[in-house]
Amino acid sequence: MLSISFPPTAGSSHNKAQLLMLKGKALNVVADYSTKAEESLSKAVKLDPGLVEAWNQLGEVYWKKGDIGAAKTCFSGALNHCKNKASLRNLSMVLRQLRAQGDDYSKNIFASVEQAKLAVEMDVKDGTSWYILGNAYLSLFFVTGQSPRISQQALSAYAQAEKVDLAARSNPDLHLNRSTLYKYEENYREALLGFAQAAALDPALPEPPLREQQLLTFLNRLTTLVQQKGKLKAKKLNSLMSSIQNKDLSLYKDRTYTTVSGQQVSLALKPLSTLLPGANMGTVVLGKVVFSLTDEEKVPFTFGLVDVDGTCLPVMVYNIAESWGVLIGDSVAIPQPLLKQHSIEQRDNSFSFSSIRVETPLVLVVNGKKQNMNSQAAAIVAYKPQTE
């Protein structure tokens, strides 16, 4: 066991505070919470409230202790005396860790982004600040309805971290968090590469190889189910296809669709095989569910849709409530379907398929019924802010 001895604190209050801060800082080197570190640092800030480094160290001690509220108070206290990037970064992180519900949580995430921005402004060459800004944007992405603009801001921050700081390129958590965003955006190739890179950078971390394998398993199962049309027997499949009726279009039966902006759009029922990459404006597709599939994160909910011509495409639905889903045999109508094409090669695996992405179940008509607000929920995904 390492034994550290410190000289008795003597002299002016400032000198005593400095010695106590150095003692607390040394005791705080360990990964676990230290009671003695808390005691020394608490005394230091009482003797010299302007000792910013003591406030930052004490905030880290409370963070290790699990007292996030006290940690926030310490970092805010440091900033009251002196604006510094360490306090801003730490405050950005703890704001995302505070327990809150609804609007309060959203406010914390917005505040987290602002603190991270201020840290970057203080030193644009600091890769750690850019990385933390990327994580703050990642949280904001899921809080504010998955805006592509915010997604790009997160990716840009991660890229900037690597550009200005060679050490950031070797941060496995950066690659892991960025891959979480890539996976959600269905950029599966980059997600798999990122998981693999994170695993190579730190072989002791269990999460990157696990996430990589989970995604590979999902893609394997998905492509197999699509090729085999849910593994349904021919008689069952033909029965489903012949039961597809235009009445299942329900509110889309008059061939109109109201966009988010309130604009009325004319729709034309088209076969799945005629869809083009991107948003198919003015189109509605209709089919029967032949399989359903979710991965460990349960985001997205994926099901196979077959139409009257026998074409089968996977449909990936986001922002679903935990209780929402569709069953084999359900009819589903999708207005203005967004078609994505995938071509992925990773290690000895190769996948090539197209899919339909649906941002919310609210636009779907299932068995002739429009989905209500209870079918939608904010997405929850795993990422690692703790080791920033």
SULQUI-V141153 format. One record per residue. N is the residue number from 0. RES is the residue in three letters. SS is DSSP state (h for helix, s for strand, l for the rest). PHI is phi in whole degrees, 0 to 359 (none if undefined). D_FIRST is the distance of its C-alpha to the first C-alpha in Angstrom with 1 decimal. Layout:
<<N	RES	SS	PHI	D_FIRST> <N	RES	SS	PHI	D_FIRST>>
//
This chain:
<<0	MET	l	none	0.0> <1	LEU	l	287	3.8> <2	SER	l	244	6.3> <3	ILE	l	240	9.8> <4	SER	l	249	12.9> <5	PHE	l	236	16.3> <6	PRO	l	293	19.8> <7	PRO	l	298	22.0> <8	THR	l	284	24.1> <9	ALA	l	214	27.6> <10	GLY	l	95	30.9> <11	SER	l	291	32.6> <12	SER	h	299	31.5> <13	HIS	h	297	31.0> <14	ASN	h	295	28.7> <15	LYS	h	299	26.7> <16	ALA	h	297	26.6> <17	GLN	h	298	25.4> <18	LEU	h	296	22.5> <19	LEU	h	295	21.6> <20	MET	h	296	22.0> <21	LEU	h	296	19.7> <22	LYS	h	296	17.0> <23	GLY	h	296	17.5> <24	LYS	h	297	17.7> <25	ALA	h	296	14.4> <26	LEU	h	290	12.8> <27	ASN	l	272	15.1> <28	VAL	l	295	13.9> <29	VAL	l	293	12.1> <30	ALA	l	288	14.8> <31	ASP	l	270	14.7> <32	TYR	l	295	16.3> <33	SER	l	238	14.6> <34	THR	h	299	16.7> <35	LYS	h	295	15.6> <36	ALA	h	296	16.6> <37	GLU	h	299	19.8> <38	GLU	h	297	20.5> <39	SER	h	295	20.1> <40	LEU	h	288	22.2> <41	SER	h	297	24.7> <42	LYS	h	295	25.4> <43	ALA	h	297	25.7> <44	VAL	h	287	28.4> <45	LYS	h	289	30.2> <46	LEU	h	288	30.5> <47	ASP	l	220	31.4> <48	PRO	l	300	32.7> <49	GLY	l	270	33.6> <50	LEU	l	278	30.1> <51	VAL	h	299	30.1> <52	GLU	h	298	26.6> <53	ALA	h	294	25.2> <54	TRP	h	299	27.4> <55	ASN	h	297	26.3> <56	GLN	h	296	22.6> <57	LEU	h	295	23.3> <58	GLY	h	299	25.4> <59	GLU	h	294	22.6> <60	VAL	h	298	20.4> <61	TYR	h	297	23.5> <62	TRP	h	298	24.0> <63	LYS	h	298	20.6> <64	LYS	h	288	21.5> <65	GLY	l	93	24.8> <66	ASP	l	265	27.0> <67	ILE	h	294	29.1> <68	GLY	h	298	31.8> <69	ALA	h	293	29.5> <70	ALA	h	298	28.1> <71	LYS	h	300	31.7> <72	THR	h	299	32.6> <73	CYS	h	294	29.9> <74	PHE	h	293	31.0> <75	SER	h	294	34.6> <76	GLY	h	298	33.8> <77	ALA	h	298	32.5> <78	LEU	h	290	35.7> <79	ASN	h	295	37.8> <80	HIS	h	262	36.8> <81	CYS	l	198	36.6> <82	LYS	l	290	37.4> <83	ASN	l	212	34.5> <84	LYS	h	291	33.8> <85	ALA	h	296	30.1> <86	SER	h	294	31.3> <87	LEU	h	297	34.3> <88	ARG	h	297	32.3> <89	ASN	h	296	29.8> <90	LEU	h	295	32.8> <91	SER	h	302	34.6> <92	MET	h	290	31.8> <93	VAL	h	291	31.3> <94	LEU	h	299	35.1> <95	ARG	h	281	35.2> <96	GLN	h	263	32.5> <97	LEU	l	296	34.4> <98	ARG	l	284	36.1> <99	ALA	l	203	39.8> <100	GLN	l	238	43.1> <101	GLY	h	55	46.2> <102	ASP	h	297	47.2> <103	ASP	h	297	44.1> <104	TYR	h	294	41.9> <105	SER	h	300	44.3> <106	LYS	h	298	44.2> <107	ASN	h	297	40.4> <108	ILE	h	292	40.7> <109	PHE	h	300	43.4> <110	ALA	h	295	41.4> <111	SER	h	299	38.4> <112	VAL	h	297	40.7> <113	GLU	h	297	42.0> <114	GLN	h	295	38.6> <115	ALA	h	295	37.6> <116	LYS	h	299	41.0> <117	LEU	h	296	40.4> <118	ALA	h	296	37.1> <119	VAL	h	296	39.0> <120	GLU	h	299	41.8> <121	MET	h	287	39.5> <122	ASP	l	203	38.3> <123	VAL	l	288	40.2> <124	LYS	l	262	38.2> <125	ASP	l	268	34.9> <126	GLY	h	295	34.3> <127	THR	h	297	31.7> <128	SER	h	296	34.3> <129	TRP	h	296	36.9> <130	TYR	h	297	34.6> <131	ILE	h	293	34.0> <132	LEU	h	297	37.7> <133	GLY	h	301	38.4> <134	ASN	h	293	36.3> <135	ALA	h	295	38.1> <136	TYR	h	295	41.4> <137	LEU	h	300	40.4> <138	SER	h	296	39.9> <139	LEU	h	298	43.2> <140	PHE	h	304	44.9> <141	PHE	h	278	44.4> <142	VAL	h	280	45.2> <143	THR	l	253	48.5> <144	GLY	l	84	50.3> <145	GLN	l	57	48.9> <146	SER	l	290	50.9> <147	PRO	h	302	51.2> <148	ARG	h	297	51.0> <149	ILE	h	289	47.5> <150	SER	h	301	46.4> <151	GLN	h	293	47.5> <152	GLN	h	296	45.7> <153	ALA	h	296	42.4> <154	LEU	h	297	43.1> <155	SER	h	294	44.2> <156	ALA	h	295	41.0> <157	TYR	h	298	38.9> <158	ALA	h	296	41.2> <159	GLN	h	293	40.9> <160	ALA	h	301	37.1> <161	GLU	h	291	37.4> <162	LYS	h	291	40.2> <163	VAL	h	269	38.5> <164	ASP	l	218	35.0> <165	LEU	h	300	34.3> <166	ALA	h	296	30.7> <167	ALA	h	296	32.3> <168	ARG	h	295	34.0> <169	SER	l	260	30.7> <170	ASN	l	273	29.6> <171	PRO	h	297	29.9> <172	ASP	h	293	30.2> <173	LEU	h	299	33.2> <174	HIS	h	294	35.0> <175	LEU	h	294	34.1> <176	ASN	h	293	35.5> <177	ARG	h	295	38.5> <178	SER	h	294	39.3> <179	THR	h	300	39.3> <180	LEU	h	292	42.1> <181	TYR	h	302	43.9> <182	LYS	h	297	44.0> <183	TYR	h	296	45.4> <184	GLU	l	276	48.0> <185	GLU	l	65	48.8> <186	ASN	l	269	47.9> <187	TYR	h	292	46.5> <188	ARG	h	298	46.4> <189	GLU	h	293	44.1> <190	ALA	h	297	42.0> <191	LEU	h	295	41.5> <192	LEU	h	297	40.8> <193	GLY	h	293	38.2> <194	PHE	h	298	36.4> <195	ALA	h	295	36.4> <196	GLN	h	292	35.2> <197	ALA	h	298	32.2> <198	ALA	h	294	31.3> <199	ALA	h	291	31.7> <200	LEU	h	288	29.4> <201	ASP	l	218	26.6> <202	PRO	l	299	27.2> <203	ALA	l	283	24.2> <204	LEU	l	285	26.0> <205	PRO	h	281	28.2> <206	GLU	h	291	30.7> <207	PRO	h	303	32.6> <208	PRO	h	295	33.8> <209	LEU	h	294	34.5> <210	ARG	h	295	36.6> <211	GLU	h	298	38.4> <212	GLN	h	293	39.3> <213	GLN	h	298	40.5> <214	LEU	h	292	42.7> <215	LEU	h	298	44.1> <216	THR	h	296	44.9> <217	PHE	h	300	46.6> <218	LEU	h	294	48.7> <219	ASN	h	298	49.6> <220	ARG	h	296	50.7> <221	LEU	h	298	52.5> <222	THR	h	295	54.6> <223	THR	h	294	55.5> <224	LEU	h	294	56.7> <225	VAL	h	293	58.7> <226	GLN	h	299	60.3> <227	GLN	l	262	61.2> <228	LYS	h	50	62.2> <229	GLY	h	75	59.8> <230	LYS	h	61	60.9> <231	LEU	l	283	63.9> <232	LYS	l	292	66.9> <233	ALA	h	304	69.9> <234	LYS	h	296	72.0> <235	LYS	h	294	69.3> <236	LEU	h	297	68.6> <237	ASN	h	296	72.4> <238	SER	h	295	72.8> <239	LEU	h	296	70.1> <240	MET	h	298	71.6> <241	SER	h	286	75.1> <242	SER	l	270	74.0> <243	ILE	l	290	72.8> <244	GLN	l	229	75.2> <245	ASN	h	298	75.7> <246	LYS	h	297	75.7> <247	ASP	h	288	71.9> <248	LEU	h	290	71.7> <249	SER	h	51	72.4> <250	LEU	h	294	72.0> <251	TYR	h	262	72.1> <252	LYS	l	293	75.4> <253	ASP	l	273	77.3> <254	ARG	l	65	75.4> <255	THR	s	234	73.8> <256	TYR	s	218	70.2> <257	THR	s	262	69.0> <258	THR	l	285	66.1> <259	VAL	l	301	63.3> <260	SER	l	281	65.5> <261	GLY	l	92	68.4> <262	GLN	l	282	70.4> <263	GLN	s	273	72.7> <264	VAL	s	241	72.4> <265	SER	s	283	74.8> <266	LEU	l	244	73.3> <267	ALA	s	235	74.6> <268	LEU	s	289	73.6> <269	LYS	l	229	72.5> <270	PRO	l	291	71.2> <271	LEU	h	301	67.5> <272	SER	h	292	68.6> <273	THR	h	266	70.1> <274	LEU	l	294	67.0> <275	LEU	l	252	65.9> <276	PRO	l	302	62.4> <277	GLY	s	100	61.4> <278	ALA	s	282	63.0> <279	ASN	l	267	66.3> <280	MET	l	295	68.1> <281	GLY	l	74	71.1> <282	THR	s	238	70.0> <283	VAL	s	229	69.2> <284	VAL	s	244	68.2> <285	LEU	s	219	68.6> <286	GLY	s	196	67.4> <287	LYS	s	245	66.0> <288	VAL	s	283	62.4> <289	VAL	s	245	61.8> <290	PHE	s	194	58.0> <291	SER	s	226	55.0> <292	LEU	s	205	51.4> <293	THR	l	227	48.1> <294	ASP	l	263	44.6> <295	GLU	l	299	41.3> <296	GLU	l	277	41.3> <297	LYS	l	62	45.0> <298	VAL	l	224	45.9> <299	PRO	l	271	48.6> <300	PHE	s	275	50.9> <301	THR	s	242	53.0> <302	PHE	s	220	56.3> <303	GLY	s	266	59.1> <304	LEU	s	242	62.5> <305	VAL	s	244	65.7> <306	ASP	l	255	69.0> <307	VAL	l	295	72.6> <308	ASP	l	273	72.6> <309	GLY	l	91	69.7> <310	THR	l	288	67.2> <311	CYS	s	238	63.7> <312	LEU	s	229	60.9> <313	PRO	s	282	57.5> <314	VAL	s	243	57.2> <315	MET	s	248	53.8> <316	VAL	s	251	53.7> <317	TYR	l	250	51.1> <318	ASN	l	59	50.3> <319	ILE	s	268	51.4> <320	ALA	l	289	50.8> <321	GLU	l	301	48.7> <322	SER	l	273	51.9> <323	TRP	l	278	54.1> <324	GLY	l	179	55.2> <325	VAL	l	231	58.3> <326	LEU	l	246	59.7> <327	ILE	l	302	61.5> <328	GLY	l	101	65.2> <329	ASP	l	293	64.6> <330	SER	s	267	66.6> <331	VAL	s	224	64.8> <332	ALA	s	249	66.4> <333	ILE	s	233	64.5> <334	PRO	s	276	66.1> <335	GLN	l	45	65.6> <336	PRO	l	297	63.0> <337	LEU	s	264	60.4> <338	LEU	s	266	60.3> <339	LYS	s	241	57.3> <340	GLN	s	253	57.4> <341	HIS	s	235	54.3> <342	SER	s	223	53.9> <343	ILE	s	231	50.4> <344	GLU	s	228	49.1> <345	GLN	s	216	45.5> <346	ARG	l	56	44.5> <347	ASP	l	261	47.2> <348	ASN	s	251	48.3> <349	SER	s	220	51.3> <350	PHE	s	226	52.6> <351	SER	s	216	55.8> <352	PHE	s	197	57.2> <353	SER	s	247	58.5> <354	SER	s	212	57.4> <355	ILE	s	253	58.5> <356	ARG	s	258	56.0> <357	VAL	s	236	56.6> <358	GLU	l	286	54.6> <359	THR	l	209	55.6> <360	PRO	h	292	57.3> <361	LEU	h	297	59.7> <362	VAL	h	275	62.0> <363	LEU	l	277	62.5> <364	VAL	s	245	65.4> <365	VAL	s	248	64.5> <366	ASN	l	53	67.4> <367	GLY	l	80	69.6> <368	LYS	s	243	67.3> <369	LYS	s	288	65.5> <370	GLN	l	279	61.8> <371	ASN	l	268	61.0> <372	MET	h	297	58.1> <373	ASN	h	292	56.2> <374	SER	h	276	55.7> <375	GLN	s	252	53.6> <376	ALA	l	209	50.0> <377	ALA	l	292	47.5> <378	ALA	l	288	45.4> <379	ILE	l	236	41.7> <380	VAL	l	229	39.5> <381	ALA	l	264	35.9> <382	TYR	l	209	34.0> <383	LYS	l	241	30.5> <384	PRO	l	274	30.2> <385	GLN	l	294	26.7> <386	THR	l	258	25.0> <387	GLU	l	295	27.5>>
//
